[in-house]
């Protein structure tokens, strides 16, 4: 592809959040991505959603805990006012465990669905709980593009940053399904990434990114355990970019999107 003719979207990364199997937060994940410590296989550890009122906290699913955890971690680094941030939520599916429970209930003679289960089943449930926890009234987008959901969320977030000239928080996340759905969608555990993007460099900016389309092959990871996470949890298609950020390296990474179109990301520190 002629890169000179390709449109580019540019922003500054002001904060990062990450929760995944064996990676409880960005601090641990960045050390693993730099090669300073090995990835120790372990189930995803989800934080208690203390920012929610007690009633909503009791109802919070794994997806809610995940999105609040990664989003608030990214915001904390930038010391941003979370209540004013526009947000983009992007996921390949909704709440896998809740979907499983609904299917089980509908397969019985008593097909009455719990109202809590129902309102947690929709794809924008995480965004709703985010608004309750943060009291955010800023615009919010909720997207799904199957395995390309991280890329779709990144493009949408960059579009808002470039056009509206406002900081925007991307939260990309995925949830596992119990059997028998897991046989058709083998996501091993839940995992998520959050990036706080801003139009201008600020005191907490980590790097500048320029994103454009390409037909080059997406970058893989040489470490088998990390590459498995990248392949199995769609939100973690972001890992090659996160590795460059963790290492403090300028350069180019290519991320999976809707093949044959991929996303080229130029990282400048």
Beta strands, then each sheet from edge to edge (+ up, - down):
strand 1: 8-19
strand 2: 86-91
strand 3: 140-143
strand 4: 168-174
strand 5: 191-198
strand 6: 207-214
strand 7: 251-255
strand 8: 262-268
sheet 1: 3+ 2+ 4+ 5- 1+ 6- 8+ 7-
end
